[in-house]
Amino acid sequence: MGFLFSVPLRNEKIMIMTFKKISLFLIAALTTCSIQAQQVQLIPEPSALQIGNGSFKLPNAISIQVSTAFEEIGKSIHTRLNAVTGKKAVLSNQKNATIRFEQVQDNILGKEGYQLIVNEKGIHVKAQTYAGALYAWQSILQLCPPAIYGNQIDKQINWAIPYVQISDVPRFEWRGFMMDVSRHFFTVAEVKKMMDEMAMYKLNRLHFHLTDDNGWRVEIKALPKLTEVGAWRVNRIGKWHNITKPALEEPKTYGGFYTQEDIKELVAYAKTKNIEIMPEIDVPGHSMAFLAAYPQLSTTPNYPYQVNAGDDFIDWSGMNGHITAKIDNNLDPSKKEVYEKLDIIFGELATLFPFEYMHMGGDETAKNNWEKSEDVKALMLKENLKNQDEVQSYFVRRVEKIMQSKGKKLMGWDEILEGGLAPEAAVMSWRGIKGGAEAAKQKHPVVMSPSSHNYLDYYQGEATAEGAVYAGLRMKKTYSFEPVPEGVDEKYILGNQGNLWSEQLQNIRNLEYMAWPRLMAIAEVAWSPKSSKDWNKFAKKVEGHFAILDTLKIKYAKSIYDPIVTTTLNTKGEYFANMEGEVAGLDFYYTIDESMPDNYSNHYSGPVSIPEDVTVMRVISYQNGKPIGKLLNIPMSSLKQRAVKVL
């Protein structure tokens, strides 16, 4: 504003007034930009984003023009806008349409990237591929008021979209979610629903865990007993691994499976969402449902097998070394028939799933029954195998050759590294990052899905409020994950994946509650540049997206509002409770006298002394003067259990 200082001194009053006007203008402009920035809450964060000053208000007549390759997206836009805005949207060929999706040749955008401009002229998208156009549409939806996701017209809403300029490409090609349909079965409609939710956040790999000890979920026409027997078990409701062991004669009423027509339907639907489905057949361990149908494939063929209903049959005390099976749930690697049946299974699956990878599991193989088997000993002698890890490696290599004969690549959990990695196998690293780093250094493709950061079946807030599983995992920690280990060439890291095991998930509502919002963190880590990572900004965006999930009636956890409660024990035997917020702007109020807390109760400001006779600490969170999150009732026994001794 140097021009102001050229004004003559006799016009000083005019100069001051002019300066004030310009200052007020700048303040108003900056305020408007700040409001615009608050409205732009895209998850995952785009590669490059510029927020303009202003917004485009959807006109009463909306024209939509799309390139031929994007016709299905055009139809989706047309349907959605007519369903909720109260405006008339029409598909059009006019070049100056309100909303334009243009197919371009631009290698910078790659397979899934897009450019999006919203300004006074309307909405303009450029993309090379259907996937890029789809993701541009997902970003446009997130820029709209949350009511865009609704199912009824709302004319009271200001249907305006902030001015933005976005150039967006994913960091990783693999942005995955594993859905376990073996432990508990989910219908075709429910799987589609999860794919809808994945696509909202630009996730593009559905890892389909189809078989385990607890159910075989896919039709194999040449082996009908797999579903006639393996898809059904005794129904039990209660805590997993703590149920009554079923009698053999009890009715097998719980289960289900996908017919091959179901699979074709799911694969076709996934294509519309730019999702590839990778099937997993978990072998050689986790095969109880397989063995219930074909017991002769185990080293204990005379055992009266049935599909496991949740009763415990593994001694997990050797988890860091070798687990022990009380009942043999492994395929016998020495039997020719095992490989013959796997050839049939993977052969049929290869015709159903077009994706290049199939997953063989390979995790948590209890080898104690192999060690006792004379047939396995003979195999070791014949193949010069020194130990049981090499026996498993032999099995994996055989399975890889079967998959390759079907035109597929093998992927397995990181245990397949033990005894030597199969020549061209890809590794999914779940036991931390060590296995993934090792495989990448051997120049094998890797998907990172460490339980420490990406296991969505772990409880996500206060354990006493959500029910303890194996461990807890806050969303902040999930968001903190870096998929490329230090010293590893990034080109071998395919991407990032969240895994959701379903032992204790009885229905789709429970599954959604565990997935969201942590799956948003998985998505942003996989898509966005490493340099853009900002927890406080991300957490605010997540809070904004709760309105979207509410509109869609998706169940989700608000555990980010729960305080992280820890306990210390000093040398005098005195206990102190400490509280920490996962997100900013929270106030915690507590009681230790068994009364219900509110914002007139004790306000947490530092360590709380817990007298000897206290039986429960109750805590409630407030944000902006209003209660939010869950009322926590933490027994003294739990506070003592989590105590850390301090000097």
N, C-alpha and C positions, 0 to 999 in steps of 0.2 A: 504494500500500500504506500509506496514511496511517493506516488503522485500527490498525496495529501500535503506533503511538506513543501510543495511548490506554491501553495496558496499564499497570497500576500498577508502580512500580519494584520492589516486593517480588517481582514475578513476572518479573524481568528474565531469569532463566535460561530460563523457558518461552518468553519473547518471542524470545530468541536462537535457540532450537531451532525455533520456528515459522518464523522468518525463513529459517533454513537449509533447511527443508523446501520452502518456497515457492521459494527460489532454485534448489534442485535441480530442482524441477518446471519452472521457467521454462527452465533450461538444457536439460532433456530435451525440452521442447516446441520450443524453438528448434532443437535438433539434429534433431528429427523434421521440422520445416518445411524445414530445409536439405537433408535427404535427399530430401524430397518435391520440392523445387525441382530437384534434380539429376536426378530421374526425369522431370520434365516438360521435354522437349526438342523442342518443336513447331517444325517448319519447313514453311511460313513462320510467323514469330512472329505470334500473334493480335493483333487490334486492342486487346483488353482481356482480361487474364488475371489471375485471383486463384487462388492455390494454397492449399488448405486443409490442415488438420492431420489426416492419416489417409488411408486408402485403402479403396476398395470391393472386397471380394473376391467374385469371381464365384461364385454358389452352384452346387450340383450340378445344380439344375434352373433353367434360364434361360428366362424368358418374354420374347418380343419382340413388341411391339405397334407397328404403323406405320400412319400415315394412308394412304388409298388411293393417293394420288399417289406415295408412297414405297415401294410394294410390292416393286419390284425391289431396292431397297436392303435391305429386310427379308430378302429371300431371300439376298442376299449375306452379311448378318450371320449368318443361320442356318447357311449352308453353312460359313463360316469358323470359327465357334465350335465346331461339331461336328467339323470336320476336325482341330483342333489341341488343344483344351482338355481332352478326355476327359470333358466335362460334356454334359448333354443340353439342347440348345437347341430350343425350339419356338416357332412363330409363334402368337400368341394375340391375342384381342380384349380381354383383361382390362385395366382402366384402371390397375391398380397393377402393371403388368408390370415386370420387371427392367430392360428397355431399352425406352424409349418414344420414338418419333419422331412429333412432333405438327406438323401443318401449321397455320400461323397467318397472320393478316393483320397484317403489321408492316412498314411502309414503310422503317423504319430498317434492317431486314435486307436490303432490296433484292433483286436477282436472285440473289445468290450468298452472302448472309450467313447466319449461324446463331447460335443460342445453345446452349450445352452446359453442363449441370450434372451433376457426378458427386459424390454424397454417400452417406450411409449408406442412403438409400432406393433407390439404383441410378443409372441413367444416363438422363437426360432431355434430349431435343433438341427445339428449336423452329426451324422454317425456313418460309419462304414458298414455296420452290420445290424442285424435285428437286435442282437444283445445290447449294443450301444444305445440304440433307440429305446429299448425297454428300460434301461437304467436311467436315461434322460427323463422318461415319463415318471419313474419312481421319484426322481428328484423334484420334478414339477409338483407331484402330489404332496411331497413334504413341505414345499413352499406355500401350499394353499392352507387355508384354515382347516383344522382337523375334521370338520364336518364333511370335507370332500370324501372321506372314507365311509360316510353314513349311507343310509338306505332310504332317506326321505328328503323331499325338497324343503329347503330353508331359505326363504327370501329375505330374512332379516339380517343375514350375514353379509358383511362387506367382502364380496368375492374379488379380492385383489391379491396380486402376487408381487413381491418385492422385485425391484430392478436388480438383476444380477448378470454377471458374465462368468461362465464356468467353463473350464477345460479340465476334463476328468478322465483319468485312466487308472486302472487298478495296479497296486504294487505287486500283488501275487495273483497267479492264474487260479490257484486252488483256495477257495474260500468255503470251508466245509462245515457241515453239521451231520453228526452221526445220530441216527434214530434207531433205538433198540426195540424191535418189534417181536423179539423172541420171549423175553421175560414176561412182557405183557403185550397182548396183541392190539393193534390199532387198525381200524377199518380203512378201506380205500379212500373214503371221503375225508377221514382224519389225516391221512398222509398227504392228501392234496392240500388240505388246510395248512399244514405245516410248510408245504412248498410255497403257498401264497405268502406266508409270513417270511420265509427265507428270502424270496425275491424282493420284498419291500426293502431289505437291507443289503441287496446285491450279493447274497450268498449263492453259490452256483454248483456246489457238490453235495448231494445227499448220499451219505454213506449208510447203506441199508443193511443193518445187522439182522440177518434173516434166520440164523440158526444158533442154538446154544443148548445147554443142558435142559432148558425149560420149554423148548418148543421148536419145531421145524415148520417154517412159515411159507414155504414156496413149493408149488406143485412140480414134481418131476414125474412126467408121464410114464417113463419106463420103470420107475421105482415107486409105485403107488403107496406102499406101506409107510414111506417117509411121512406122508400127511395123514394117512388112515390111522396110524398109531402115533407118530411123532408130533403131530400137531395138537394133541389133547392131553390134558393132565387133570388130576384131582384139583378142585377149586379150594383155595385157602385164602383167607383174608386175615391179615395181621402182619407183624414185623417179620420181614424176610430173614431166613436162617434161624428163626425162633418159633417154628411151627411144628405141629404134630406130624410125624412121618406118616404118609398115607399107607394104608393096607393095600395089597395088590388088587383086592377085589373091589375097592371103592370105585364108584363111577367116575369116569374121566369126562367132566362136563365143561371144563374151561379150555378155551383155545381158539383156533381158527388158522386159516392160511390163505395165501393169495393164489388164485388160479393163474394159469399162464395168460389168460385173457385179461385178468386184473393187472398183471405186470405190464402187458402191452398198453393198457389204458394209462397206467401211471407213467410209463416212459413217454408216451405221447403228450401227456399233460405237462410233464417236466420240461419237455422241449419248448413249450410256449413260455416257460419261465426262465429259459436259459439255464436249466439245471441238468446236470448229468447225474444219473443214479449209478452208484457202484455197489454191486451186491457183495455181501460177505457170507461165506460158508465157513464157520469157525471149526478148524481141524488143526492138529489131531486131537487136542483137548476140547473141553466144552462140548462133548459129543454125546451126552446122555440121551437126547431125543433121537439122534441117529441110531444109537445102540438099542434103544427101546424097540425100534423097528427091525434092526438087523444085529442081534447080539453076537453073532458069530464073527463080527469084525473087531472084537476086543480081544485082549489077552485072557479074559475071564468069560468065555462064551456061555458058560452054564449059569451065570448069575441071572436072577429074575429081574431084569431091567424094567423100569418104567420112567416116563418123563418126570423130571424133577419138579416138585411143586413149591420149592423154596426151603425145604429142610436141608440142614447142613450136612455135606458129605466130603468136605475138604478140610484138612488141617492147614490153616493159613499161617501157623506160627513160623514157618520157614520161608515166609514171603520173600525175604531178601536173599535166600539161598535156593532151597528146593522145597516146594510144597508137597504135601503127601495126600493122596486120594484114599479115603476110606472105602469108596466104591470106585472102581476103575471107570473113568469117563473118557478114556482115550481110544482112538483107533489103533490097531496093531500095525506098526510100520513094516512088519515082516510078511504080511499076508497079501498075496496077489489080488484077492478079491476086493480089498480096500481100494486099490488103485483102479480096478475095473469099474467100481461103482462111482468113484470120483470122476473118472473119465465121462461117464454117462451124465452125472450131475453138472459138471462144468460145460459139457457139450450142449446140454439143453439151455443152460443159463446164457451161454455165449450167443445163442440165437435170439434171446429175449432182451438183453441189455447191450445196446450199441457202444457203451463207453469202453475205452481202451483197457481199463484196469478191472480186475476182479480181486477181491480181498480174501485171503485164506485164513485169517485169524493168526494162529500160531502162538498165542499167548497162554501163559499159566498152565503149561503142560506138566502135570504131576507124573514123574517118571518112575515112581516106586514099583509099579506093576510091570513096566518094561524091564526093570532090573531083574525081576524074578522069572521072566519068561525065557524058556529054553529056545523058543523060536527066535526071539530077539537076539539072544546070545549067538545063535547060529548066524543070523544076519550080520552081526558085528564082526564075526570071524571071516565071513565071506567077503564083506566089503571093506575090511580093515578099518573099522570104526573104533576109536579108542575109548569113547565114553558116551553117555546118553545124550549129551548135547550134539555130538556128531551124528547120533542116530536121528535126532530131530532134523538136523541139517540135511541128512540123506532124504528124509521124508519131504522136506520143503523143496528140494531139488527135483524130486519126482513129480510133485504137484506143479512146479513151474513148467516142466516139460509138457504136462497135460494141458495147462492153460495156453502155452505157446502153440500147441497143436490146434487149438481152437481160435488162434489169431488174437490172443489176449496177453496182457502183461500182468504179472503177479505183484500184489502188494500184501504186506503182512505187518503185524505188530513187531516191536523192536526185538522181541525174543528170537526172531528168525536170524538175528546176527550170531547167536550162540552156536558154536560149532562150525561157523563159516557161512557167509552169506551166499545165497544162490546167485548165479552169474549176473542176471539182469533184474533182480528183484528190487522193488521200491519198498521203503520202510516208513511205517507210521510210528512216530516216536511218542510213546505214552508214559514211560517211566522216566520222566524228566527229559532233558535235552541231550543227554550223553549218547544214547543210541542213535539219535538223529545226526548228531555231529560226527559220530564214527562212520555212519553209512555215507554221509556226504563227502567225507574225506576219502572214502573208497570210490567216490564218483558215482554213487547211486542216488536216484531221486528220493526226496524225503518230504513227508507231510508232518508238520509239527503239531502235536496234540497232547502236550504234557499234562498229566493229572494235576500237577502243582498249580496250573493256571487255567486249564481248559476243560476240566471235568464238571459238567453242569449238574450232575446228580449230587454233588456236595452241597450241604446246607450253606446258605448264603448270607445269613444274618446271625442273630443270637441263637445258639444251639438249643436252648431250653424252649424257645418259641417255635422253632421249625422242625425239631426232631433231628438228633444227631445221626449221621450216616457214618462214613468212614472218616470224614474230615470236613472242614469248612473252607469255603472259598468266597471271599468278597469280590464284588465286581471290580473294585479298584485294582486288585491284584491281577485279575483277568486282563484288564486294560493295560497293565504295565508290561505284559509279555512282549519280548522281542524275538520273532521267529528265526532270525539268523544268528546262530551261535558264533561267538568270537572265534576268529581264525578259520571260518568256513566260507567257501565261495558261494555267494547268494544264488548262483544259477542252479545249484542242486537242491535248493529249498523250493518245493512246489508251492507251499503256502501254509495256512493256518486252519485248524479245525477244532470245533467244540464237540465234545462227546457227551451224550446223555443216555446213561444206562437206566433201564426201567424196572429194576427189581422192585422198587417201592412206589412205582407210578402206576396206579390202577386205571387211570383214565386220561383223556386228552387234556382236561383242565389242569390236572396235576403236572402233566408234561410241560404245558405252556408256562405254568408258574415257575418251574425250575429253569426253563430256557430263557425267559425274558425277565429283566432286561440284559442279562449277561451276554446273550447272543449278539446284542448290539456291539458290545466291546470286542467280541471275536471278529465281527464283521469289519469294524473300523481298523483293527490291527492288521487285518488281511488286505484291506483295500487302500488305506490312506498312506501318504508318505510318512516315513519315520519322523521326519523333521516337524510334522504338524501335530505330533502327540501332545495333548494338553489335558490333564485329568479334570481340572476345574471346569474348563470349557465343555468337555465331553459330558461331565455329570449334569451340567445345566441343560445341555441338549437332551439328555435322557429324561430329565424331569419334564421337559416340554413334550416329549414323545409319549408320556403317559396318557395325554389327552387323545392321541391317536389310538393307542391300545384300548382305551376306554370306549372310544367310538366303535371300534371293531369288536368289542366285547371279548377281547383276548385277556385271559387271566395272566397276571404278572406279579412279581414280588416287589414290594416297596422296602426291601431290607436295607437299602442305602440310607434310610432314615433311622434305622436302629443304631444305638450307640455300640461301639466295640467295648465290651466290659471286660476288664482284666482285674486280677487280684494279686496283691502282694502280701507276704507274711514276713514280719520283721523278727528280730532275735528275741523279742519279748513275747512272741506268740500272738501278736495283734494282727488282725486282717484289715486291709484297706482296699476299697474298690476304686477303680479308675475308669473313666469313660472318655472315649474319643469318637468324634464324628467322622463318618466316611465322606460326607459332603459338607460344604461350608454352610453357615447360616442356621445351624440347629441349636436349640436350647434343650437341655435335659433336666427333668424334674423327677425326684425320687422320694420314696418313703421306705423306712425300715421298721415301721410299727404296724404293718399289715393293713394299713388304710390304702385306698386307691389314690394315686397321685394325680394332680393337675397342676396348672401353672401358679397355684398358690402354695404348692409344696416346696420342699427343699430344692433350690436351684443348684445344679452341679457347677462347681467352680474349681474343684481340686479334689485330691484323694479323700474318700469318705471312710471314716473309721466305722468298722462293723463290730458292735458290742457282742459279748458272748451269747446273749439270749435271743439274738435276731434269728428268725427262721426263714425270712424271705425278703429280698430287695425288689421293689417294684419301680419300674422306670417308664416314663413316657416322653416322647420327643415332641417338640413344638417348632414350628417354622413360621415366621412372621406373625407370631401371636396366636397361631392356631395349632391344635393337636394334629400330628401326622405320624404315619407308621403304626406299629403295633404297641399295645401295652405289654411290657415285659414283666413276667413273674419269675424271678431267678431264685431258686432255693439256695439256702446257705450251703447245702451239701455241694452244689455245683460251684459256688464261689470258692469253696475250700479246695475243690478238685483242681481248679485252674490256677491256683495260687503259685506264685513264683517267690522263692525265698530271697530276701534282700539282707545284706549285712548292715 
